[in-house]
Amino acid sequence: MTLINIFGESPADMQDVLQIVVQAFMRMKKVSFSPSCVFVHQNATDVTAAEKNMDGKRRLKEKLDKRAQLVAKEEVCDAECFSDVIAFDVKKYVKYFSQLWEGSPPMAPPNPGYSECVQDLKNFLLSKASKSSGITPSQFNSKIKYLWNALMNENFVFSFKNTQEIAVYRQLEIQYGNWTWALKSEMLTIENQLYLSIEKGQRDHVELSYLSKEMNKPYEETKRKI
């Protein structure tokens, strides 16, 4: 289980990271992990405002599900929501922490509500851990090795901020392949024509200027598309 610590009430800064994590787990199918996460919102203005907090939780789930669906489409995966990849219960796995200090430091006393939030989170984590079967040190070592090897194989994913950037990069890669092939195809056509003319004795040498002139039109067309 991973604790995601967010300073304030908006998880927007973490959503891109989580999207990349989801995509990485989708690609690392051979790693037998069951990931889960808990959001911890620091400095929440009112941890007792249940209706407001529940509305925030719903919005968080909707955004995570939408991003997971984009990732699933990109990776051709049948995941329909965020929790299909990373275990996440929006009602239980989102915690709100009040401010640490009552007033302005350095003279402000600690906020008792903060300690209560920490204790509640501690009890929650210990409760989840008690239900786990646990693993031996050797099993843990093996899992870390599998995970590390998988991460090294999928380092392409971690070069981007989010899935949208990956999708744009792949589109550019496809276009680049098309542009390259257009030029290569034109060059092969010219090469075949020259080969036939040389074979028939119609030409005994080829000037570089001739090649440049023949390739100028397809080059300009490709350049215009770029």
mmCIF file of the C-alpha atoms, coordinates in Angstrom:
data_MODEL
# 
_entry.id   MODEL 
# 
loop_
_atom_site.group_PDB 
_atom_site.id 
_atom_site.type_symbol 
_atom_site.label_atom_id 
_atom_site.label_alt_id 
_atom_site.label_comp_id 
_atom_site.label_asym_id 
_atom_site.label_entity_id 
_atom_site.label_seq_id 
_atom_site.pdbx_PDB_ins_code 
_atom_site.Cartn_x 
_atom_site.Cartn_y 
_atom_site.Cartn_z 
_atom_site.occupancy 
_atom_site.B_iso_or_equiv 
_atom_site.pdbx_formal_charge 
_atom_site.auth_seq_id 
_atom_site.auth_comp_id 
_atom_site.auth_asym_id 
_atom_site.auth_atom_id 
_atom_site.pdbx_PDB_model_num 
ATOM 1   C CA . MET A 1 1   ? 0.000   0.000   0.000   1.00 0.00 ? 1   MET A CA 1 
ATOM 2   C CA . THR A 1 2   ? 1.284   3.457   -0.964  1.00 0.00 ? 2   THR A CA 1 
ATOM 3   C CA . LEU A 1 3   ? 0.494   6.632   0.981   1.00 0.00 ? 3   LEU A CA 1 
ATOM 4   C CA . ILE A 1 4   ? 0.041   9.619   -1.324  1.00 0.00 ? 4   ILE A CA 1 
ATOM 5   C CA . ASN A 1 5   ? 0.603   12.765  0.701   1.00 0.00 ? 5   ASN A CA 1 
ATOM 6   C CA . ILE A 1 6   ? -1.062  15.876  -0.753  1.00 0.00 ? 6   ILE A CA 1 
ATOM 7   C CA . PHE A 1 7   ? -0.490  19.309  0.774   1.00 0.00 ? 7   PHE A CA 1 
ATOM 8   C CA . GLY A 1 8   ? -3.891  20.992  0.487   1.00 0.00 ? 8   GLY A CA 1 
ATOM 9   C CA . GLU A 1 9   ? -7.217  19.738  -0.820  1.00 0.00 ? 9   GLU A CA 1 
ATOM 10  C CA . SER A 1 10  ? -6.499  19.442  -4.559  1.00 0.00 ? 10  SER A CA 1 
ATOM 11  C CA . PRO A 1 11  ? -4.932  16.169  -5.833  1.00 0.00 ? 11  PRO A CA 1 
ATOM 12  C CA . ALA A 1 12  ? -4.362  17.610  -9.325  1.00 0.00 ? 12  ALA A CA 1 
ATOM 13  C CA . ASP A 1 13  ? -0.568  17.538  -8.944  1.00 0.00 ? 13  ASP A CA 1 
ATOM 14  C CA . MET A 1 14  ? -0.628  13.779  -8.309  1.00 0.00 ? 14  MET A CA 1 
ATOM 15  C CA . GLN A 1 15  ? -3.088  12.742  -11.021 1.00 0.00 ? 15  GLN A CA 1 
ATOM 16  C CA . ASP A 1 16  ? -0.526  12.838  -13.841 1.00 0.00 ? 16  ASP A CA 1 
ATOM 17  C CA . VAL A 1 17  ? 1.849   10.744  -11.731 1.00 0.00 ? 17  VAL A CA 1 
ATOM 18  C CA . LEU A 1 18  ? -0.876  8.209   -10.942 1.00 0.00 ? 18  LEU A CA 1 
ATOM 19  C CA . GLN A 1 19  ? -1.822  8.003   -14.606 1.00 0.00 ? 19  GLN A CA 1 
ATOM 20  C CA . ILE A 1 20  ? 1.755   7.053   -15.494 1.00 0.00 ? 20  ILE A CA 1 
ATOM 21  C CA . VAL A 1 21  ? 1.815   4.546   -12.619 1.00 0.00 ? 21  VAL A CA 1 
ATOM 22  C CA . VAL A 1 22  ? -1.413  2.951   -13.895 1.00 0.00 ? 22  VAL A CA 1 
ATOM 23  C CA . GLN A 1 23  ? 0.026   2.696   -17.394 1.00 0.00 ? 23  GLN A CA 1 
ATOM 24  C CA . ALA A 1 24  ? 3.226   1.164   -16.050 1.00 0.00 ? 24  ALA A CA 1 
ATOM 25  C CA . PHE A 1 25  ? 1.306   -1.512  -14.115 1.00 0.00 ? 25  PHE A CA 1 
ATOM 26  C CA . MET A 1 26  ? -0.787  -2.290  -17.195 1.00 0.00 ? 26  MET A CA 1 
ATOM 27  C CA . ARG A 1 27  ? 2.403   -2.855  -19.180 1.00 0.00 ? 27  ARG A CA 1 
ATOM 28  C CA . MET A 1 28  ? 4.076   -4.890  -16.427 1.00 0.00 ? 28  MET A CA 1 
ATOM 29  C CA . LYS A 1 29  ? 1.595   -7.761  -16.628 1.00 0.00 ? 29  LYS A CA 1 
ATOM 30  C CA . LYS A 1 30  ? 4.110   -10.424 -15.521 1.00 0.00 ? 30  LYS A CA 1 
ATOM 31  C CA . VAL A 1 31  ? 4.796   -8.745  -12.160 1.00 0.00 ? 31  VAL A CA 1 
ATOM 32  C CA . SER A 1 32  ? 2.402   -10.307 -9.658  1.00 0.00 ? 32  SER A CA 1 
ATOM 33  C CA . PHE A 1 33  ? 1.686   -7.236  -7.554  1.00 0.00 ? 33  PHE A CA 1 
ATOM 34  C CA . SER A 1 34  ? -1.588  -6.075  -6.036  1.00 0.00 ? 34  SER A CA 1 
ATOM 35  C CA . PRO A 1 35  ? -0.994  -2.338  -5.645  1.00 0.00 ? 35  PRO A CA 1 
ATOM 36  C CA . SER A 1 36  ? -3.212  -0.097  -3.536  1.00 0.00 ? 36  SER A CA 1 
ATOM 37  C CA . CYS A 1 37  ? -3.043  3.525   -2.438  1.00 0.00 ? 37  CYS A CA 1 
ATOM 38  C CA . VAL A 1 38  ? -4.366  5.904   0.214   1.00 0.00 ? 38  VAL A CA 1 
ATOM 39  C CA . PHE A 1 39  ? -4.678  9.663   -0.312  1.00 0.00 ? 39  PHE A CA 1 
ATOM 40  C CA . VAL A 1 40  ? -3.720  11.817  2.677   1.00 0.00 ? 40  VAL A CA 1 
ATOM 41  C CA . HIS A 1 41  ? -4.843  15.445  2.279   1.00 0.00 ? 41  HIS A CA 1 
ATOM 42  C CA . GLN A 1 42  ? -2.794  17.746  4.486   1.00 0.00 ? 42  GLN A CA 1 
ATOM 43  C CA . ASN A 1 43  ? -4.056  21.110  5.763   1.00 0.00 ? 43  ASN A CA 1 
ATOM 44  C CA . ALA A 1 44  ? -7.697  20.375  4.956   1.00 0.00 ? 44  ALA A CA 1 
ATOM 45  C CA . THR A 1 45  ? -9.764  23.337  6.140   1.00 0.00 ? 45  THR A CA 1 
ATOM 46  C CA . ASP A 1 46  ? -12.533 21.262  7.706   1.00 0.00 ? 46  ASP A CA 1 
ATOM 47  C CA . VAL A 1 47  ? -12.015 17.536  8.218   1.00 0.00 ? 47  VAL A CA 1 
ATOM 48  C CA . THR A 1 48  ? -15.520 17.182  9.692   1.00 0.00 ? 48  THR A CA 1 
ATOM 49  C CA . ALA A 1 49  ? -17.358 18.586  6.637   1.00 0.00 ? 49  ALA A CA 1 
ATOM 50  C CA . ALA A 1 50  ? -18.591 15.186  5.455   1.00 0.00 ? 50  ALA A CA 1 
ATOM 51  C CA . GLU A 1 51  ? -20.721 16.452  2.565   1.00 0.00 ? 51  GLU A CA 1 
ATOM 52  C CA . LYS A 1 52  ? -17.968 18.668  1.176   1.00 0.00 ? 52  LYS A CA 1 
ATOM 53  C CA . ASN A 1 53  ? -15.343 15.957  1.583   1.00 0.00 ? 53  ASN A CA 1 
ATOM 54  C CA . MET A 1 54  ? -17.566 13.306  -0.016  1.00 0.00 ? 54  MET A CA 1 
ATOM 55  C CA . ASP A 1 55  ? -18.122 15.592  -2.999  1.00 0.00 ? 55  ASP A CA 1 
ATOM 56  C CA . GLY A 1 56  ? -14.352 15.988  -3.290  1.00 0.00 ? 56  GLY A CA 1 
ATOM 57  C CA . LYS A 1 57  ? -13.917 12.211  -3.104  1.00 0.00 ? 57  LYS A CA 1 
ATOM 58  C CA . ARG A 1 58  ? -16.445 11.694  -5.909  1.00 0.00 ? 58  ARG A CA 1 
ATOM 59  C CA . ARG A 1 59  ? -14.643 14.208  -8.119  1.00 0.00 ? 59  ARG A CA 1 
ATOM 60  C CA . LEU A 1 60  ? -11.333 12.511  -7.363  1.00 0.00 ? 60  LEU A CA 1 
ATOM 61  C CA . LYS A 1 61  ? -12.717 9.098   -8.317  1.00 0.00 ? 61  LYS A CA 1 
ATOM 62  C CA . GLU A 1 62  ? -14.226 10.452  -11.534 1.00 0.00 ? 62  GLU A CA 1 
ATOM 63  C CA . LYS A 1 63  ? -10.912 12.015  -12.569 1.00 0.00 ? 63  LYS A CA 1 
ATOM 64  C CA . LEU A 1 64  ? -8.903  8.899   -11.716 1.00 0.00 ? 64  LEU A CA 1 
ATOM 65  C CA . ASP A 1 65  ? -11.380 6.656   -13.560 1.00 0.00 ? 65  ASP A CA 1 
ATOM 66  C CA . LYS A 1 66  ? -11.309 8.900   -16.625 1.00 0.00 ? 66  LYS A CA 1 
ATOM 67  C CA . ARG A 1 67  ? -7.525  8.863   -16.737 1.00 0.00 ? 67  ARG A CA 1 
ATOM 68  C CA . ALA A 1 68  ? -7.418  5.103   -16.207 1.00 0.00 ? 68  ALA A CA 1 
ATOM 69  C CA . GLN A 1 69  ? -9.802  4.668   -19.161 1.00 0.00 ? 69  GLN A CA 1 
ATOM 70  C CA . LEU A 1 70  ? -7.511  6.786   -21.362 1.00 0.00 ? 70  LEU A CA 1 
ATOM 71  C CA . VAL A 1 71  ? -4.578  4.605   -20.341 1.00 0.00 ? 71  VAL A CA 1 
ATOM 72  C CA . ALA A 1 72  ? -6.557  1.401   -20.970 1.00 0.00 ? 72  ALA A CA 1 
ATOM 73  C CA . LYS A 1 73  ? -7.452  2.614   -24.460 1.00 0.00 ? 73  LYS A CA 1 
ATOM 74  C CA . GLU A 1 74  ? -3.814  3.449   -25.170 1.00 0.00 ? 74  GLU A CA 1 
ATOM 75  C CA . GLU A 1 75  ? -2.593  0.058   -23.913 1.00 0.00 ? 75  GLU A CA 1 
ATOM 76  C CA . VAL A 1 76  ? -5.546  -1.945  -25.348 1.00 0.00 ? 76  VAL A CA 1 
ATOM 77  C CA . CYS A 1 77  ? -6.534  -3.138  -21.874 1.00 0.00 ? 77  CYS A CA 1 
ATOM 78  C CA . ASP A 1 78  ? -10.000 -3.994  -20.537 1.00 0.00 ? 78  ASP A CA 1 
ATOM 79  C CA . ALA A 1 79  ? -9.681  -1.915  -17.332 1.00 0.00 ? 79  ALA A CA 1 
ATOM 80  C CA . GLU A 1 80  ? -12.743 0.302   -16.877 1.00 0.00 ? 80  GLU A CA 1 
ATOM 81  C CA . CYS A 1 81  ? -11.775 2.237   -13.750 1.00 0.00 ? 81  CYS A CA 1 
ATOM 82  C CA . PHE A 1 82  ? -8.762  3.176   -11.624 1.00 0.00 ? 82  PHE A CA 1 
ATOM 83  C CA . SER A 1 83  ? -9.498  0.490   -9.021  1.00 0.00 ? 83  SER A CA 1 
ATOM 84  C CA . ASP A 1 84  ? -9.255  -2.230  -11.695 1.00 0.00 ? 84  ASP A CA 1 
ATOM 85  C CA . VAL A 1 85  ? -5.504  -1.592  -11.711 1.00 0.00 ? 85  VAL A CA 1 
ATOM 86  C CA . ILE A 1 86  ? -4.759  -0.112  -8.281  1.00 0.00 ? 86  ILE A CA 1 
ATOM 87  C CA . ALA A 1 87  ? -6.989  -1.109  -5.363  1.00 0.00 ? 87  ALA A CA 1 
ATOM 88  C CA . PHE A 1 88  ? -8.772  2.032   -4.214  1.00 0.00 ? 88  PHE A CA 1 
ATOM 89  C CA . ASP A 1 89  ? -11.978 2.558   -2.222  1.00 0.00 ? 89  ASP A CA 1 
ATOM 90  C CA . VAL A 1 90  ? -12.913 6.233   -2.382  1.00 0.00 ? 90  VAL A CA 1 
ATOM 91  C CA . LYS A 1 91  ? -14.942 5.975   0.833   1.00 0.00 ? 91  LYS A CA 1 
ATOM 92  C CA . LYS A 1 92  ? -12.151 4.441   2.903   1.00 0.00 ? 92  LYS A CA 1 
ATOM 93  C CA . TYR A 1 93  ? -8.864  5.277   1.156   1.00 0.00 ? 93  TYR A CA 1 
ATOM 94  C CA . VAL A 1 94  ? -9.063  9.076   1.340   1.00 0.00 ? 94  VAL A CA 1 
ATOM 95  C CA . LYS A 1 95  ? -7.991  10.718  4.605   1.00 0.00 ? 95  LYS A CA 1 
ATOM 96  C CA . TYR A 1 96  ? -8.202  14.399  5.546   1.00 0.00 ? 96  TYR A CA 1 
ATOM 97  C CA . PHE A 1 97  ? -5.698  15.890  7.998   1.00 0.00 ? 97  PHE A CA 1 
ATOM 98  C CA . SER A 1 98  ? -6.252  19.168  9.784   1.00 0.00 ? 98  SER A CA 1 
ATOM 99  C CA . GLN A 1 99  ? -3.439  21.692  10.223  1.00 0.00 ? 99  GLN A CA 1 
ATOM 100 C CA . LEU A 1 100 ? -0.561  20.699  12.495  1.00 0.00 ? 100 LEU A CA 1 
ATOM 101 C CA . TRP A 1 101 ? -0.549  24.009  14.382  1.00 0.00 ? 101 TRP A CA 1 
ATOM 102 C CA . GLU A 1 102 ? -3.332  25.977  16.024  1.00 0.00 ? 102 GLU A CA 1 
ATOM 103 C CA . GLY A 1 103 ? -2.404  29.463  14.907  1.00 0.00 ? 103 GLY A CA 1 
ATOM 104 C CA . SER A 1 104 ? 0.839   30.824  13.499  1.00 0.00 ? 104 SER A CA 1 
ATOM 105 C CA . PRO A 1 105 ? 4.151   29.182  14.469  1.00 0.00 ? 105 PRO A CA 1 
ATOM 106 C CA . PRO A 1 106 ? 6.543   29.338  16.268  1.00 0.00 ? 106 PRO A CA 1 
ATOM 107 C CA . MET A 1 107 ? 4.395   30.115  19.324  1.00 0.00 ? 107 MET A CA 1 
ATOM 108 C CA . ALA A 1 108 ? 1.309   28.183  18.183  1.00 0.00 ? 108 ALA A CA 1 
ATOM 109 C CA . PRO A 1 109 ? 0.510   24.960  20.086  1.00 0.00 ? 109 PRO A CA 1 
ATOM 110 C CA . PRO A 1 110 ? 0.052   21.612  18.272  1.00 0.00 ? 110 PRO A CA 1 
ATOM 111 C CA . ASN A 1 111 ? -3.441  20.883  17.010  1.00 0.00 ? 111 ASN A CA 1 
ATOM 112 C CA . PRO A 1 112 ? -5.016  17.889  18.859  1.00 0.00 ? 112 PRO A CA 1 
ATOM 113 C CA . GLY A 1 113 ? -7.103  17.199  15.762  1.00 0.00 ? 113 GLY A CA 1 
ATOM 114 C CA . TYR A 1 114 ? -3.947  16.497  13.752  1.00 0.00 ? 114 TYR A CA 1 
ATOM 115 C CA . SER A 1 115 ? -2.842  13.852  16.275  1.00 0.00 ? 115 SER A CA 1 
ATOM 116 C CA . GLU A 1 116 ? -6.286  12.256  16.075  1.00 0.00 ? 116 GLU A CA 1 
ATOM 117 C CA . CYS A 1 117 ? -6.006  12.091  12.271  1.00 0.00 ? 117 CYS A CA 1 
ATOM 118 C CA . VAL A 1 118 ? -2.568  10.484  12.521  1.00 0.00 ? 118 VAL A CA 1 
ATOM 119 C CA . GLN A 1 119 ? -3.853  7.918   15.011  1.00 0.00 ? 119 GLN A CA 1 
ATOM 120 C CA . ASP A 1 120 ? -6.822  7.133   12.779  1.00 0.00 ? 120 ASP A CA 1 
ATOM 121 C CA . LEU A 1 121 ? -4.508  6.590   9.788   1.00 0.00 ? 121 LEU A CA 1 
ATOM 122 C CA . LYS A 1 122 ? -2.197  4.415   11.891  1.00 0.00 ? 122 LYS A CA 1 
ATOM 123 C CA . ASN A 1 123 ? -5.111  2.227   13.022  1.00 0.00 ? 123 ASN A CA 1 
ATOM 124 C CA . PHE A 1 124 ? -6.326  1.949   9.438   1.00 0.00 ? 124 PHE A CA 1 
ATOM 125 C CA . LEU A 1 125 ? -2.911  0.824   8.154   1.00 0.00 ? 125 LEU A CA 1 
ATOM 126 C CA . LEU A 1 126 ? -2.413  -1.673  10.976  1.00 0.00 ? 126 LEU A CA 1 
ATOM 127 C CA . SER A 1 127 ? -5.896  -3.071  10.333  1.00 0.00 ? 127 SER A CA 1 
ATOM 128 C CA . LYS A 1 128 ? -5.079  -3.569  6.632   1.00 0.00 ? 128 LYS A CA 1 
ATOM 129 C CA . ALA A 1 129 ? -1.702  -5.115  7.490   1.00 0.00 ? 129 ALA A CA 1 
ATOM 130 C CA . SER A 1 130 ? -3.280  -7.572  9.943   1.00 0.00 ? 130 SER A CA 1 
ATOM 131 C CA . LYS A 1 131 ? -5.447  -8.958  7.135   1.00 0.00 ? 131 LYS A CA 1 
ATOM 132 C CA . SER A 1 132 ? -2.455  -9.584  4.897   1.00 0.00 ? 132 SER A CA 1 
ATOM 133 C CA . SER A 1 133 ? -0.898  -13.046 4.787   1.00 0.00 ? 133 SER A CA 1 
ATOM 134 C CA . GLY A 1 134 ? 2.578   -11.513 4.662   1.00 0.00 ? 134 GLY A CA 1 
ATOM 135 C CA . ILE A 1 135 ? 5.640   -12.702 2.774   1.00 0.00 ? 135 ILE A CA 1 
ATOM 136 C CA . THR A 1 136 ? 9.071   -14.047 3.713   1.00 0.00 ? 136 THR A CA 1 
ATOM 137 C CA . PRO A 1 137 ? 12.248  -11.963 3.234   1.00 0.00 ? 137 PRO A CA 1 
ATOM 138 C CA . SER A 1 138 ? 13.260  -14.141 0.276   1.00 0.00 ? 138 SER A CA 1 
ATOM 139 C CA . GLN A 1 139 ? 9.839   -13.623 -1.360  1.00 0.00 ? 139 GLN A CA 1 
ATOM 140 C CA . PHE A 1 140 ? 10.118  -9.884  -0.760  1.00 0.00 ? 140 PHE A CA 1 
ATOM 141 C CA . ASN A 1 141 ? 13.577  -9.903  -2.340  1.00 0.00 ? 141 ASN A CA 1 
ATOM 142 C CA . SER A 1 142 ? 12.270  -11.765 -5.398  1.00 0.00 ? 142 SER A CA 1 
ATOM 143 C CA . LYS A 1 143 ? 9.353   -9.350  -5.825  1.00 0.00 ? 143 LYS A CA 1 
ATOM 144 C CA . ILE A 1 144 ? 11.687  -6.347  -5.658  1.00 0.00 ? 144 ILE A CA 1 
ATOM 145 C CA . LYS A 1 145 ? 13.933  -7.919  -8.323  1.00 0.00 ? 145 LYS A CA 1 
ATOM 146 C CA . TYR A 1 146 ? 10.948  -8.632  -10.611 1.00 0.00 ? 146 TYR A CA 1 
ATOM 147 C CA . LEU A 1 147 ? 9.638   -5.106  -10.104 1.00 0.00 ? 147 LEU A CA 1 
ATOM 148 C CA . TRP A 1 148 ? 13.025  -3.515  -10.766 1.00 0.00 ? 148 TRP A CA 1 
ATOM 149 C CA . ASN A 1 149 ? 13.572  -5.511  -13.965 1.00 0.00 ? 149 ASN A CA 1 
ATOM 150 C CA . ALA A 1 150 ? 10.071  -4.619  -15.140 1.00 0.00 ? 150 ALA A CA 1 
ATOM 151 C CA . LEU A 1 151 ? 10.688  -0.926  -14.416 1.00 0.00 ? 151 LEU A CA 1 
ATOM 152 C CA . MET A 1 152 ? 13.917  -1.016  -16.409 1.00 0.00 ? 152 MET A CA 1 
ATOM 153 C CA . ASN A 1 153 ? 12.087  -2.616  -19.337 1.00 0.00 ? 153 ASN A CA 1 
ATOM 154 C CA . GLU A 1 154 ? 9.316   -0.021  -19.187 1.00 0.00 ? 154 GLU A CA 1 
ATOM 155 C CA . ASN A 1 155 ? 11.437  3.090   -18.588 1.00 0.00 ? 155 ASN A CA 1 
ATOM 156 C CA . PHE A 1 156 ? 9.917   4.552   -21.785 1.00 0.00 ? 156 PHE A CA 1 
ATOM 157 C CA . VAL A 1 157 ? 6.690   5.248   -19.862 1.00 0.00 ? 157 VAL A CA 1 
ATOM 158 C CA . PHE A 1 158 ? 8.443   7.186   -17.109 1.00 0.00 ? 158 PHE A CA 1 
ATOM 159 C CA . SER A 1 159 ? 9.938   9.654   -19.581 1.00 0.00 ? 159 SER A CA 1 
ATOM 160 C CA . PHE A 1 160 ? 6.592   11.411  -19.903 1.00 0.00 ? 160 PHE A CA 1 
ATOM 161 C CA . LYS A 1 161 ? 4.391   13.527  -17.664 1.00 0.00 ? 161 LYS A CA 1 
ATOM 162 C CA . ASN A 1 162 ? 1.135   11.745  -18.504 1.00 0.00 ? 162 ASN A CA 1 
ATOM 163 C CA . THR A 1 163 ? -0.595  9.423   -20.975 1.00 0.00 ? 163 THR A CA 1 
ATOM 164 C CA . GLN A 1 164 ? -1.571  12.301  -23.281 1.00 0.00 ? 164 GLN A CA 1 
ATOM 165 C CA . GLU A 1 165 ? 2.116   13.047  -23.848 1.00 0.00 ? 165 GLU A CA 1 
ATOM 166 C CA . ILE A 1 166 ? 2.762   9.368   -24.639 1.00 0.00 ? 166 ILE A CA 1 
ATOM 167 C CA . ALA A 1 167 ? -0.119  9.317   -27.138 1.00 0.00 ? 167 ALA A CA 1 
ATOM 168 C CA . VAL A 1 168 ? 1.165   12.481  -28.860 1.00 0.00 ? 168 VAL A CA 1 
ATOM 169 C CA . TYR A 1 169 ? 4.688   11.027  -28.988 1.00 0.00 ? 169 TYR A CA 1 
ATOM 170 C CA . ARG A 1 170 ? 3.417   7.816   -30.586 1.00 0.00 ? 170 ARG A CA 1 
ATOM 171 C CA . GLN A 1 171 ? 1.444   9.788   -33.177 1.00 0.00 ? 171 GLN A CA 1 
ATOM 172 C CA . LEU A 1 172 ? 4.571   11.794  -33.965 1.00 0.00 ? 172 LEU A CA 1 
ATOM 173 C CA . GLU A 1 173 ? 6.546   8.550   -34.215 1.00 0.00 ? 173 GLU A CA 1 
ATOM 174 C CA . ILE A 1 174 ? 4.039   7.167   -36.740 1.00 0.00 ? 174 ILE A CA 1 
ATOM 175 C CA . GLN A 1 175 ? 4.127   10.382  -38.779 1.00 0.00 ? 175 GLN A CA 1 
ATOM 176 C CA . TYR A 1 176 ? 7.921   10.396  -38.691 1.00 0.00 ? 176 TYR A CA 1 
ATOM 177 C CA . GLY A 1 177 ? 7.910   6.829   -40.035 1.00 0.00 ? 177 GLY A CA 1 
ATOM 178 C CA . ASN A 1 178 ? 5.544   7.866   -42.842 1.00 0.00 ? 178 ASN A CA 1 
ATOM 179 C CA . TRP A 1 179 ? 7.699   10.871  -43.776 1.00 0.00 ? 179 TRP A CA 1 
ATOM 180 C CA . THR A 1 180 ? 10.864  8.777   -43.732 1.00 0.00 ? 180 THR A CA 1 
ATOM 181 C CA . TRP A 1 181 ? 9.280   6.050   -45.858 1.00 0.00 ? 181 TRP A CA 1 
ATOM 182 C CA . ALA A 1 182 ? 7.981   8.595   -48.396 1.00 0.00 ? 182 ALA A CA 1 
ATOM 183 C CA . LEU A 1 183 ? 11.511  9.868   -48.986 1.00 0.00 ? 183 LEU A CA 1 
ATOM 184 C CA . LYS A 1 184 ? 13.036  6.384   -48.958 1.00 0.00 ? 184 LYS A CA 1 
ATOM 185 C CA . SER A 1 185 ? 10.390  5.099   -51.384 1.00 0.00 ? 185 SER A CA 1 
ATOM 186 C CA . GLU A 1 186 ? 11.065  7.961   -53.789 1.00 0.00 ? 186 GLU A CA 1 
ATOM 187 C CA . MET A 1 187 ? 14.793  7.292   -53.582 1.00 0.00 ? 187 MET A CA 1 
ATOM 188 C CA . LEU A 1 188 ? 14.276  3.583   -54.310 1.00 0.00 ? 188 LEU A CA 1 
ATOM 189 C CA . THR A 1 189 ? 12.194  4.467   -57.373 1.00 0.00 ? 189 THR A CA 1 
ATOM 190 C CA . ILE A 1 190 ? 14.952  6.729   -58.673 1.00 0.00 ? 190 ILE A CA 1 
ATOM 191 C CA . GLU A 1 191 ? 17.537  4.037   -57.940 1.00 0.00 ? 191 GLU A CA 1 
ATOM 192 C CA . ASN A 1 192 ? 15.579  1.435   -59.938 1.00 0.00 ? 192 ASN A CA 1 
ATOM 193 C CA . GLN A 1 193 ? 15.177  3.816   -62.872 1.00 0.00 ? 193 GLN A CA 1 
ATOM 194 C CA . LEU A 1 194 ? 18.910  4.577   -62.881 1.00 0.00 ? 194 LEU A CA 1 
ATOM 195 C CA . TYR A 1 195 ? 19.780  0.887   -62.609 1.00 0.00 ? 195 TYR A CA 1 
ATOM 196 C CA . LEU A 1 196 ? 17.670  0.073   -65.676 1.00 0.00 ? 196 LEU A CA 1 
ATOM 197 C CA . SER A 1 197 ? 19.113  2.944   -67.718 1.00 0.00 ? 197 SER A CA 1 
ATOM 198 C CA . ILE A 1 198 ? 22.683  1.933   -66.810 1.00 0.00 ? 198 ILE A CA 1 
ATOM 199 C CA . GLU A 1 199 ? 21.922  -1.709  -67.607 1.00 0.00 ? 199 GLU A CA 1 
ATOM 200 C CA . LYS A 1 200 ? 20.621  -0.695  -71.056 1.00 0.00 ? 200 LYS A CA 1 
ATOM 201 C CA . GLY A 1 201 ? 23.731  1.407   -71.716 1.00 0.00 ? 201 GLY A CA 1 
ATOM 202 C CA . GLN A 1 202 ? 21.765  4.667   -71.711 1.00 0.00 ? 202 GLN A CA 1 
ATOM 203 C CA . ARG A 1 203 ? 23.805  6.121   -68.853 1.00 0.00 ? 203 ARG A CA 1 
ATOM 204 C CA . ASP A 1 204 ? 27.339  5.515   -67.611 1.00 0.00 ? 204 ASP A CA 1 
ATOM 205 C CA . HIS A 1 205 ? 27.436  7.835   -64.592 1.00 0.00 ? 205 HIS A CA 1 
ATOM 206 C CA . VAL A 1 206 ? 25.136  9.821   -62.292 1.00 0.00 ? 206 VAL A CA 1 
ATOM 207 C CA . GLU A 1 207 ? 25.706  13.382  -61.154 1.00 0.00 ? 207 GLU A CA 1 
ATOM 208 C CA . LEU A 1 208 ? 24.874  14.382  -57.583 1.00 0.00 ? 208 LEU A CA 1 
ATOM 209 C CA . SER A 1 209 ? 23.037  17.398  -58.961 1.00 0.00 ? 209 SER A CA 1 
ATOM 210 C CA . TYR A 1 210 ? 20.677  15.044  -60.830 1.00 0.00 ? 210 TYR A CA 1 
ATOM 211 C CA . LEU A 1 211 ? 19.798  13.189  -57.615 1.00 0.00 ? 211 LEU A CA 1 
ATOM 212 C CA . SER A 1 212 ? 19.270  16.468  -55.786 1.00 0.00 ? 212 SER A CA 1 
ATOM 213 C CA . LYS A 1 213 ? 16.961  17.718  -58.521 1.00 0.00 ? 213 LYS A CA 1 
ATOM 214 C CA . GLU A 1 214 ? 14.919  14.482  -58.569 1.00 0.00 ? 214 GLU A CA 1 
ATOM 215 C CA . MET A 1 215 ? 14.550  14.434  -54.776 1.00 0.00 ? 215 MET A CA 1 
ATOM 216 C CA . ASN A 1 216 ? 13.799  18.132  -54.429 1.00 0.00 ? 216 ASN A CA 1 
ATOM 217 C CA . LYS A 1 217 ? 10.035  17.848  -55.031 1.00 0.00 ? 217 LYS A CA 1 
ATOM 218 C CA . PRO A 1 218 ? 9.338   14.971  -52.572 1.00 0.00 ? 218 PRO A CA 1 
ATOM 219 C CA . TYR A 1 219 ? 11.651  16.647  -50.052 1.00 0.00 ? 219 TYR A CA 1 
ATOM 220 C CA . GLU A 1 220 ? 9.743   19.927  -50.249 1.00 0.00 ? 220 GLU A CA 1 
ATOM 221 C CA . GLU A 1 221 ? 6.407   18.101  -49.951 1.00 0.00 ? 221 GLU A CA 1 
ATOM 222 C CA . THR A 1 222 ? 7.584   16.262  -46.829 1.00 0.00 ? 222 THR A CA 1 
ATOM 223 C CA . LYS A 1 223 ? 9.033   19.461  -45.408 1.00 0.00 ? 223 LYS A CA 1 
ATOM 224 C CA . ARG A 1 224 ? 5.681   21.225  -45.917 1.00 0.00 ? 224 ARG A CA 1 
ATOM 225 C CA . LYS A 1 225 ? 3.833   18.447  -44.039 1.00 0.00 ? 225 LYS A CA 1 
ATOM 226 C CA . ILE A 1 226 ? 6.229   18.709  -41.117 1.00 0.00 ? 226 ILE A CA 1 
# 
